[in-house]
């Protein structure tokens, strides 16, 4: 397996996404395709459950409790799933958690078909589904470096961005159409069928046991993973900068108020702004061919998150200008929304999706190459905690700051804070700035 590409090979890469991982690793191709198809169904069910609970209760609080109840179990599942991935055959761990996720989806479908209107079955089954999905994601991330050559891992991460972009755009749209036309029962049942694709990717994998011996499962194993992170400044910094970006750069909780009070358009505006980020991720991945030639991953992450901060601040500027009387209200409107403001805001959110995807590609590659194989599951589990908790901190930040100022202030301040804090982080960690993909060190 080559450690790096030759310059001539790198130079021939175009701007379009590199599909080489799908060609050289049929196992990765099957895993990727199965996850993408199952993920579309999963996004369908997430949206359908929210619509279903609102239809039963008429309460947004009841809908919000789906994610709130599942948060702590998801965090624990990330840590526990990473430990399992370092202790046992990763294929078996992924398969077992996939079965649990599939059965919980079957349960949700049955609840709908039998027209159960109590809330606890939905909360219980969606929590089980979230736990299982977290373990699947953790084990799959630890599996991919065993299927794809090291020099192709950035391309593999970009392909994951494509699948995520498709999931988040297609899944919710299908959910809305299916719920409106065939009802909740059939929507969940279609997810049950689509989820079967995940088994195709997992069942055809070879046995994948951690290299250099397995660590016995237990609390000591988790502690060993945390101790390794203390000795790994580059991996640790990749976690820190992601927390910074997600804490101060997640204006999504503002979207309903923005749609109602600032831009106008209500649910239409919320849908466009939400989809814009996913479209940015998808387009970035489709044009990611050159990213595989980048060696200075730490520098690339720093710049990507700084650009992310610029787009977040830009979103705040759009809201501020509109709030102060800019973007003449006589502008043609769509569903009551100011078109110019909506377009500019959507462009800013697409920019956050694209820049965050660049950061994610290099952070994922750094994790997969610099962390030893027998520690990779636990570190991926800790990373799952980071990516799960960061957006929740972001919602808290946005909610608290918006109470004291206008809706434009949290993203504007957050974007500027991201730029400043990333500059400080980069200056404080010379090894992160000097990180070389040809000589990956944790």
N, C-alpha and C positions, 0 to 999 in steps of 0.2 A: 504493500500500500504506500503510495508516494506521500511525502510529508508536505509537499507544496507543488504548485503548478510551475511549469517553466514560463518565462516571460512571454514566449511566443504564444503559448496556450492562453495565458491571461489576456493577452492583447487581442486575441480573436473574439473575445466575448463581446456581444452586443449589449444594447441597453435592455432588451426584452428579457424576461425572466429565464433563468437557466434551468432547463428541464432535465439536465444530466442525471440528477439523483434518481429520477423515475426510470431512466433507461438502464443505469448500471446496477440498480438494486430493485429487482421485482418485489422483494419482501416489503421494502419501504413504500413502493408504489401502491401495493395492496393496502398497507396500513393507512397511508395517506388518503386514498380514495374512500376506504371504509369509514374513516373518521369524518371526512367531509360530508358524506351522505347522511351518516348518523347525526352529525352536528346540525344539519339543516332541520331534521326532525326534532332534535332537542330544543332548538330555538323556537320552533313552532309550539312545542308544549309549554315552554316558559311563558310565551305571550298568551297562549290559550288559557293557562291556569289563571293568569291575572284577569283576563276578561271574564272567565268563569266565576271567580270569586266576587268580582264586582257585580256581575249579574245576580248572584245569590244574595249579596249583602248590601250593595250600593255604597260600600265603604272603601275609601282608598287606604285607610289604616289596615283593614283586613288584607288587602293586596300587599301592602308594604311588609306585613309580618311574614310573608313567605320567605323573603331574603333575610330578614332579621333573625328568625328562628333557626335558619340553616347556617348562619355565619359561624358561630362557635364550632359546631360539628364539622364544618368544612375546614376550618383552621386545624383542628385536631386530626382530621382525615389527611390533610397534607403532610403533617409530621409523621403520622402512623403509616401512611401509604409509602412515604419515602423510606422509612425503616424496613417495611416489607420488601420493597424493591431491591434493597441492599442485602436482604437476608435469604430470599428465595428466588426461584425462577421467575424472572420478570414477565415472561409470557403467561405463566400461571396466575400471577397477581393481576395482570390486566384482564385475563379471561374471567376470573372469579368476580372482579368488580364490574365487568361488563354484564355478566349474568344478573347481578344484583340491580344494576341500573335498568336493564330490560324488564325485569320482573316488576320493579316499581312503576315503570311506565304502563305495563299491563294493568297494574292495580289502579292507576289513575283513570285509564280507559274504562275499567269495570265500574268505578265510582260514577263516571259520567253516564254510562249506559243504564245503570240502575237508578239514576237520578237522585243520588244521595246529596242532600243539601246541608249536611253538617260540615264544619270547617276542619275538624281535626284529621280526617283521612287525607285531605289535601296537604295539610302541613306535614303530617308524618311521611307521606309518600314522596313529596317533593324534597324533604330533607334527606331521606334515604337516597334519592336520585342524585342529589347534590354531593353527598358523601362519596357515592360510587363513582361519579364523574370526576371528582377530584383525585381519587386514587388511580383511575384510568389515565388521567392526564399526567400525573406524576410518574407512573411506571412507563408510559409511552415516551416521555421525554428522556428517560434513562435508557430506553431501548434504542432510540434512533442513532446514537453514535456507534452502536454495534452493527448497524445496517448500512451506514453511509460512510465513505472515506472522509477523513478529517477535512480535506481541502474543499469538500462539497457541502459541509455543514451550513455555511451561510446560505447557499442555494436551497437547502432543505428547509431552513427557517423561513426563507422567503415564500416557499411553497405553502408552509403552514399559514403564513399571512394571507395568501390567496384563499385558502380554505376557510379561514376565519372570516374574511371579508364576505365571502359568498354566504356563509352560515348566517351572519348577522343581517345581511340585506335580504336574502331570499326567504329565510325561515320566518321572520315576523310578517312579511308580506303574504306568504302562503297561509299563515295562521289566520290573518284577518279575512282572507278570501274564503277559506274552508269553514271557519266558524260561522260566517255570514250565510254560506250556501248549504253546507251539509251538517253543521252543528258540532258540538264539542266531542261527542262520542266518536264520530268518524275522524275528527282531527287527531285525537289521541291515538286512535287505532292505526292511522297512517304513520304516525311516529313509531309505533311498535314495529310496523313492517320495515320502515326505513332504518331503524336501529339495527336490524338484522345484518346490515352491511358491515357494522363494526366487527361482528364475529368473523366475517370473511377475512379481514385484515389480520386479526389476532390468531385465529386458528391455524393459519398457514405459516406462522412464524416458527423458526426453530426454537429449541430450548435456549434461553438466555439467562444464564446464571452470572452473578457478579464475578469479575475477574479477581484474582489474588485472594480468594477465600471469602466466604460469606460471614457477616457479623451476626451473632445471635440476636434475635429480636428482643426488645425490652427498652426500659427507660435509659439504660446505660448506652445503648446504641444511639438514641436521640441526642444524649449529652455529648457523645463523641462527634456527632455531626456539628453541633454548636461550637465545640472546641476547635474543630477544623476551620470553621468560619472565622474564628478569632485570629487564626494564623494565616488567613488568606486575604490580604488587603485588597487585591484586585476584584475578587468575587464579592467581598463585603461592600466595596464601593459601588459595584454594579447594582447591589440591592439598595444602597442608600440613595443613589441618584434616582432610582425608580420611585422610591417613596416620596422624594421631593416633588417629582413631576406629578404623581397621582394625588398627593395631598393638596397642592396649590393649583393644579391645572385640570380639575374635573368640574366644569360648570354644568354638567348634565342635570343636576338637581334643580337648576334654575329654569330649565326649558319650559315647564308648564307655566310658570309666572311670566316668562319672556313672551310666550305665545299669547297669553291672556292680556298682559298689561303694557308691553313695550312694542314688539314687532307686530303683534296681532296675528290672527290666523288660527289661534287655539291649537287643536290637535294636529292640524295640517303642519303648522310650524314645528311642533314638537317632533313629528315624524320626519320631516325634512332634515332638521338639525341632527337628529339621532342617526339617520341614515348617512349623512354627509361624512361623519367620521369613519364609518365602515367603508364607504366608497374611496376615501383617501387611502385607507389601509390597502384596499384591493388594488388600486391603481399603482401605488408605490411598489407593491409586490410584483405586479406585472412588468414593471420597468426596473427591476432590481438586478439585472444582469451584471452590471459593473461592480456591485457591492462585493462580489466574491473575490475581487482583486485587491480589496482594502486590507492592509496588514495592521494598521494602528487602530485596533478596535476600541481602546479606551478613549482616544481622541475623537473617534467617530461617534461614540456614545455621547460624549460631552457636547459636541456640536449639535447632534440630533436633538438632545433635550433642550439646549438653548434655543434652537429654532422652534421647538414645541412651545417654549415659553413665549416667544414672539407671537405665535399664532393665538395663544390663549389671551395675551394682552390685547391683540388685535380684535378679538371677539368682544372684549370689554370696551374697547374704543368705539366699535360699531354701536353697542348698546348706549354708551354715553352720548354719542353724537345724536342718536335718535331721541334719547330722553331730553336732551337740551334743545330740541326743536329742529335738528338737522334732518336731512332726507325728507324733503317736503312731503307732507301727508297727502298731497294731491297725487302723488305717484300712484300709478296703476296698482291695484291690489289683487291678490289671490286669496280667496276665502277670508278677506278682511285684513290680510297681512300686507305690510309695506314691501313691495317686490325688491327694491334696491337694497334695503336693509337685510331682507331675508337672504338674498343672493350673497351679499358680502359676509353675513354671519355664517352661511353654509360653507363658503370658501374657507373661512378661518377654521371651522370645525374639520373640514377635509384636510387642511394643513396639519392640524393636530394628529389626525389619524395617520397621515403619511409619515410625519417625523417620528411619532411614537413607534411606528412599525420599523423604521430604520434602527432606532435604539433597541427594539426587541430582538431584531435579527442578530445584532452583534452581542447583546447580553446573553442570548440563548447560546450562540456559538461559543462564547467565552466559557459559559457553564459546562458545555458539553466537551470542550477540549482541555480546559485547564484543571478541571476537577478529576481526581482519580476515579476509575470506574467503580471501585468498591465503596466510594463515598457519594457517588453521583445521585443516587436515589434520595438520600437524606438531605443533600443540599437542594435538590429540586423540590423536596417537600417544604423546606424552609422558604424557598422562593415562592412557592404557592401561597404560603402565609402572607408574604410581602404583597403579592399582586392581589390577594383577596382583601387584605386589610387596608391597603393604600386608598382605593376608591371610597371606602367607608369613611376614612379620615377626611377625604376630600369633600364628601357630603356634609360632614360636621363643620368643616371650615367654611364652606359656602353658606350653610344655614346660619352660622353664628355671625359672619361678617355682613350678610345681607340684611340682618335685623338692624344693624347700626348704620347702614348706608344704602345707596341705591343698588339695584340689581347689576349695574355695570361695574360696581367697585370690586367685588370679589375676583372676577377674572382679570381685571386690569392689574390689581395689586398682586394677584397670584402669579401672573405671567412675569411681572418684574422680579418678584421674589425668586422664581425659578431660575431666571437668567443670573441673578446675583449669587444664589446659593450654589448653582452648578459651577460658576467660576471659582468660588471658594473651594469646593470639593476637588476640582481638578488641580488647583494650586497646592492643596494640602496632600495630595497623593501622587508623588512623582512616578511611582511604579505603574499606576493606572495610566498616566499620560504616555509612558514608555512601553506599554503592553504591545507585544509583537505576536501576531498570529502564527508566525513560523516558530516561535519559541514560547508557547503558552505557559504561563505560570499563574497559579492561583493567588 
